[in-house]
Amino acid sequence: MTGAGTRTVRAGRRTVEVRRPGKVLFPAGGGHPEYTKGDLVDYYRSVAPFMLPHLRGRPLMLERHPDGVDGPRFMQKNTPESYPDWVTRVEVPKEGGTVCHTVCDDSATLVHLAGQACVTLHRWLSRTGRLDRPDRLVFDLDPPGDDFAPVREAAGLLGELLDELRLPSALMTTGSRGLHVVVPLNGQQDVDEVRRFARDVADTLAAGHPGRLTTAARKKDRGDRLYLDVQRNAYAQTAVAPFSVRARPGAPVAVPVTWDQLDAPGFGPRRWTLADAVDQARTNPWAGVLDRGRALGPARRRLEALRG
């Protein structure tokens, strides 16, 4: 400890200064415990070995809550000049200029971001140097309400379809209401081709279950059907990073899981929190799944054959 209201944290080869570690970010209530900024820092330092492989080389959008999750939310793309010079940055072109995104390549950066009350990290699905060639494809299963049964069912159906297409897939809770299904790619297809493929897969699944699933972008067109959202596969869009804490009561965490866990008692999108997500991380639920990304050409041909 150094000085009132300041704490020094060792992260990898660096020492990071965290101001106001006792600041409450998640108030107690509704059966949930209180969590401070110091708790958030400790969690991200602990989960760093498991989380960093999903962050390295990827531009981030940072969701910050400097006054706690009940206060204003800031979605930060540009890296402040005040950030340490050892924090990796990448200049990304945009209309009329550039955006200097933060890239989290090490545990010290992760701890620094937590110290800035960055509760949630949202990552690009592509890496610096190949920003238009994603190596991840994400389906976001977004239910119309808080009933998790439709999400569980939709995940099972989507997993079966991806198996038919011979595409490996990984399952993740979002820490919110739904699930993400992640497909590793080899980065050879451009972002438009990836998004088009994702949309065609979702359309095929929805067509087979029109009363339960939809790809309608407008909420008024969905009714009580689950939305198969593929919009995160567009250029410069982001998806919540594995092991990110969400700004909800109790500090739930977006956690990788195995497909077998989908049917486990008590399973749900907010099953793991800041208090126990590291335990789940240590089980290595995605072992081997993301090691070798696939090309979409063979899967596209199988999908066209299924669609007739």
C-alpha positions in Angstrom: 0.0 0.0 0.0 1.3 3.5 -0.8 -0.5 6.6 0.4 -4.1 7.1 1.3 -6.5 5.7 -1.3 -3.8 4.2 -3.5 -2.6 0.6 -3.9 0.3 -0.8 -5.9 -0.3 -4.1 -7.7 2.4 -6.3 -9.2 1.3 -7.6 -12.6 3.8 -9.6 -14.6 7.0 -7.5 -14.8 5.3 -4.2 -13.9 3.9 -2.5 -10.9 0.6 -0.8 -11.5 -0.8 2.0 -9.3 -4.6 1.7 -8.5 -6.3 4.7 -7.1 -9.3 4.5 -4.8 -9.3 0.7 -4.6 -12.0 0.8 -1.9 -14.4 2.5 -4.3 -17.6 0.5 -4.5 -18.4 -0.5 -8.0 -21.1 -3.1 -7.3 -23.3 -2.2 -4.3 -24.7 -4.9 -2.1 -28.4 -5.7 -2.4 -30.9 -8.3 -3.6 -28.8 -11.1 -2.1 -25.6 -9.9 -3.9 -22.4 -9.0 -2.1 -20.6 -5.7 -2.5 -17.6 -5.5 -4.8 -15.0 -2.7 -4.9 -12.6 -1.6 -7.5 -9.9 -3.5 -5.6 -12.0 -6.7 -6.0 -12.3 -6.0 -9.7 -8.5 -5.6 -10.0 -7.8 -8.8 -8.1 -10.2 -10.7 -10.3 -8.7 -9.5 -13.5 -5.1 -10.1 -12.3 -6.2 -13.7 -11.3 -8.0 -14.5 -14.6 -5.3 -12.9 -16.8 -3.6 -16.1 -17.8 -6.9 -17.5 -19.1 -8.2 -14.2 -20.6 -5.2 -12.7 -22.3 -5.1 -15.3 -25.2 -8.6 -14.0 -26.1 -7.5 -10.4 -26.0 -3.9 -10.1 -27.5 -3.7 -8.3 -30.7 -7.3 -7.2 -30.7 -8.7 -3.6 -30.6 -10.9 -3.1 -27.6 -14.0 -1.1 -26.7 -13.9 -0.4 -23.0 -17.0 -0.1 -20.9 -16.2 2.1 -17.9 -18.2 2.8 -14.8 -16.1 5.3 -12.7 -19.0 5.9 -10.3 -20.0 2.2 -10.1 -22.5 0.3 -12.1 -25.4 2.4 -10.9 -23.7 5.5 -12.3 -23.0 6.8 -15.8 -21.5 4.3 -18.3 -18.7 5.4 -20.8 -18.0 3.3 -23.9 -14.4 4.2 -24.7 -12.8 3.6 -28.0 -10.0 6.1 -28.0 -7.1 5.5 -25.7 -6.5 8.5 -23.3 -3.1 10.1 -23.5 -2.9 9.6 -19.8 -2.5 5.8 -20.2 1.0 4.5 -19.6 3.2 4.4 -22.7 3.6 0.6 -22.2 0.0 0.1 -23.0 -0.3 -1.2 -26.6 -2.4 1.0 -29.0 -3.5 0.6 -32.6 -4.6 3.3 -35.0 -7.8 2.2 -36.9 -9.1 4.2 -39.8 -12.6 5.6 -39.6 -14.5 8.1 -41.7 -12.8 11.4 -41.4 -9.9 10.2 -39.3 -8.7 7.4 -37.0 -9.4 5.8 -33.7 -6.6 4.9 -31.3 -7.9 1.7 -29.7 -6.4 0.1 -26.6 -5.0 -3.4 -27.1 -4.6 -5.6 -24.0 -1.4 -7.7 -24.5 -0.4 -8.3 -20.9 -1.6 -8.6 -17.3 -0.4 -5.1 -16.4 -2.6 -3.6 -19.0 -5.6 -5.7 -17.7 -4.9 -4.5 -14.2 -4.5 -0.9 -15.3 -7.9 -1.0 -17.1 -9.6 -2.5 -14.0 -8.0 0.4 -12.1 -9.7 2.8 -14.5 -13.1 1.2 -13.6 -13.2 -0.7 -16.9 -15.7 -3.3 -15.9 -16.3 -5.0 -19.3 -13.9 -5.5 -22.3 -15.5 -5.8 -25.7 -13.1 -7.1 -28.3 -12.9 -7.1 -32.1 -13.2 -10.5 -33.8 -10.1 -9.7 -35.9 -6.5 -8.8 -35.0 -4.3 -5.8 -35.7 -2.7 -6.1 -39.1 -5.7 -8.1 -40.5 -8.6 -6.1 -39.3 -10.8 -7.0 -42.3 -10.1 -10.7 -41.9 -11.8 -12.0 -38.7 -10.6 -15.2 -37.0 -13.7 -15.5 -34.9 -17.4 -15.7 -35.9 -20.0 -15.1 -33.2 -23.7 -16.0 -32.9 -25.4 -14.0 -30.1 -28.5 -15.8 -28.8 -30.7 -13.0 -27.6 -34.0 -14.1 -25.8 -37.1 -11.9 -25.8 -37.2 -12.0 -21.9 -35.4 -13.6 -19.0 -36.6 -17.1 -19.6 -33.5 -19.1 -20.3 -35.2 -22.2 -21.7 -35.4 -20.8 -25.3 -31.7 -19.9 -25.2 -30.7 -23.4 -24.1 -32.8 -24.9 -26.9 -31.5 -22.5 -29.6 -27.9 -23.2 -28.5 -28.5 -26.9 -28.9 -30.0 -26.5 -32.3 -27.3 -24.2 -33.5 -24.6 -26.5 -32.2 -26.1 -29.4 -34.1 -26.2 -27.4 -37.3 -22.6 -26.3 -37.0 -21.7 -30.0 -36.4 -23.4 -30.8 -39.7 -21.3 -28.2 -41.4 -18.2 -29.7 -39.7 -17.4 -26.4 -37.9 -16.0 -26.6 -34.4 -17.9 -24.3 -32.0 -17.4 -23.0 -28.4 -20.1 -22.0 -26.0 -20.0 -19.0 -23.7 -22.3 -17.4 -21.2 -22.7 -13.6 -21.7 -23.2 -12.7 -18.0 -26.3 -11.0 -19.2 -29.4 -12.9 -20.6 -28.1 -15.1 -23.4 -25.3 -17.2 -24.8 -22.6 -16.7 -27.5 -21.6 -19.5 -29.8 -18.1 -18.9 -31.2 -16.6 -20.5 -34.3 -12.8 -20.2 -34.9 -11.8 -19.2 -38.4 -8.5 -19.2 -40.3 -8.7 -15.5 -41.1 -8.7 -16.0 -44.9 -12.3 -14.7 -45.6 -13.1 -11.0 -45.4 -15.5 -9.6 -43.0 -18.4 -9.3 -45.5 -18.1 -13.0 -46.4 -18.0 -14.0 -42.8 -21.0 -12.0 -41.9 -22.9 -13.3 -45.0 -22.2 -16.8 -44.0 -23.3 -16.2 -40.4 -26.5 -14.7 -41.6 -27.2 -17.6 -43.9 -26.6 -20.1 -41.1 -29.0 -18.1 -38.8 -31.6 -17.8 -41.6 -31.4 -21.6 -42.2 -31.9 -22.4 -38.6 -34.7 -19.9 -38.2 -36.5 -21.2 -41.3 -36.5 -24.7 -39.7 -38.0 -23.3 -36.5 -40.1 -20.3 -37.5 -42.2 -20.2 -34.4 -39.3 -20.1 -32.0 -36.4 -18.4 -33.8 -36.0 -15.3 -35.9 -33.3 -13.2 -37.6 -35.5 -10.0 -37.7 -33.4 -7.1 -36.7 -36.3 -5.0 -35.4 -37.7 -5.9 -32.0 -41.3 -5.3 -33.2 -40.9 -8.0 -35.8 -39.6 -10.7 -33.4 -42.7 -11.3 -31.2 -41.8 -13.8 -28.5 -39.2 -15.5 -30.6 -35.4 -15.8 -29.8 -33.3 -13.5 -32.0 -30.3 -15.1 -33.7 -28.1 -12.0 -33.8 -25.1 -12.0 -36.2 -24.5 -8.2 -36.3 -21.4 -8.5 -34.2 -19.6 -10.0 -37.3 -19.7 -6.6 -39.1 -16.6 -4.6 -39.5 -15.5 -2.7 -36.4 -18.2 -4.3 -34.3 -17.3 -6.0 -31.0 -18.3 -8.9 -28.8 -17.9 -9.2 -25.0 -14.5 -10.8 -24.3 -14.4 -14.2 -22.5 -14.0 -13.7 -18.7 -15.3 -10.1 -18.8 -17.3 -8.9 -15.8 -20.7 -7.4 -16.7 -22.2 -4.3 -15.2 -25.1 -6.1 -13.5 -26.0 -6.8 -9.9 -23.7 -9.4 -8.4 -20.9 -8.9 -11.0 -21.8 -11.8 -13.3 -19.0 -12.9 -15.8 -19.1 -13.9 -19.4 -17.6 -17.4 -19.1 -16.5 -20.1 -21.6 -18.3 -23.4 -20.9 -18.4 -26.9 -22.4 -21.4 -28.0 -24.4 -22.0 -30.6 -21.7 -22.6 -27.9 -19.2 -25.6 -26.6 -21.2 -27.8 -29.2 -19.6 -26.4 -28.9 -16.1 -28.8 -28.0 -13.2 -28.6 -24.3 -12.3 -26.8 -23.4 -15.6 -27.7 -20.0 -16.9 -26.1 -16.8 -18.4 -25.3 -15.4 -15.0 -24.2 -18.6 -13.4 -20.6 -17.4 -12.7 -19.6 -14.2 -11.0 -16.4 -12.3 -10.1 -16.2 -14.6 -7.1 -16.0 -17.9 -8.8 -15.3 -17.4 -12.6 -11.6 -18.2 -12.1 -12.5 -21.7 -10.9 -14.4 -22.3 -14.1 -11.5 -20.9 -16.1 -9.1 -23.4 -14.6 -11.2 -26.3 -16.0 -10.1 -25.1 -19.5 -13.6 -25.6 -21.0 -12.5 -24.6 -24.6 -9.6 -27.0 -24.6 -8.6 -27.7 -28.2 -11.7 -26.0 -29.8 -10.1 -22.8 -30.9 -6.6 -24.1 -31.7 -7.2 -24.5 -35.5 -9.5 -22.0 -37.3 -11.4 -23.3 -40.3 -12.0 -22.0 -43.8 -15.6 -21.3 -44.6 -15.5 -22.7 -48.2 -16.3 -26.4 -47.3 -18.9 -25.3 -44.7 -20.5 -23.0 -47.3 -20.9 -25.9 -49.7 -22.4 -28.1 -47.1 -24.8 -25.3 -46.1 -25.9 -24.8 -49.7 -26.5 -28.5 -50.0 -28.7 -28.5 -46.8 -30.7 -25.5 -48.1 -31.3 -27.3 -51.4 
